[in-house]
């Protein structure tokens, strides 16, 4: 992660740089899964369990969302048939 400020002219000024070699996209997907699973449970009353069909669908949606967020400041996706035939945005 880099924190950059606008510098003089065309060259930005690097303020801070931090990395973690043990943090990867699977960790980010897992955190997204936990967060979105809790939101689905609160809104629809059904918890999405890891390893279930709904869990795989949600994990696929988390991966799509992560890829979109790598290029866009905001993103949304829909997971089809997540809760009893309901598409969840």
N, C-alpha and C positions, 0 to 999 in steps of 0.2 A: 504494500500500500504506500502510495506517495502523496504527500500534501504539497501542492504547488501553488505559488502565487504569481500573479502577473508581474513580470519584471519590466525593466526599461527596454524599449525596442521590441524585437521579435523573440527574445530569449526569456522563457519563464524562470522564476527563481525557485529552486527546490528547498522547501522548508524542513521536511522531515521524510524519512524513509524507514519503513519497518517491515520485516518479513518473518514468517514462521515456516521453517522447512517441513514441519510435520502436519501442517494444516492444508487440506486439499479440498477438491470439489465434493468428494463424498461426505466430508464433515459438514460442508455448507448445505448439501442436500438433506442430510439427517436433521439439521437444525430447522430447516424449512418444513420438513415433514412433521416434526414435533409441533411446531407452531400452527401449521395449517390443520393438522389432525385435531388439535385442541379447539380450534375455531369451528371445524365441522361438527365436533361433538357438542359444542355449546349451541350451535344454531339448529342442527338437525336431530340431536339426541342419540346418534349412532357414532360410536368411536371407531375410527379406522385403525385396524391393527396391522403392524408390520408383518409382511409375509402373506397376507391375504390378497385376494384378487383386487379388492379396493385399495389395499396398501400399495400394490404394485402400480396401480393406475395413478395414485396420488404421488408416488415417488417419480413416475415418469413426468407428471405435471411439474413437480419441483425441479427436475432436470431441465425441462423446457423453459421454465421461469428463470432459472439461473443463467441459461444461455442467452436469453433475451436481455437480462439485466447486465450482462457483460458488455453490451453495446448500446443500451438505452438507459436513460435515467429513471424511467418508470416502465412497468410492464404488467400485463395481466394475462392469464390463461384460464381455460375452462377444462375441468376434468369430467369426462363423460361417464355417465352411469356409475357415479361414486356411491351414492346413497339411495338404495331401492329404486333404481331407474331414473334418478334425478341427476341432471348435469349441474355441477357445482362450479360457479365462477371463482 
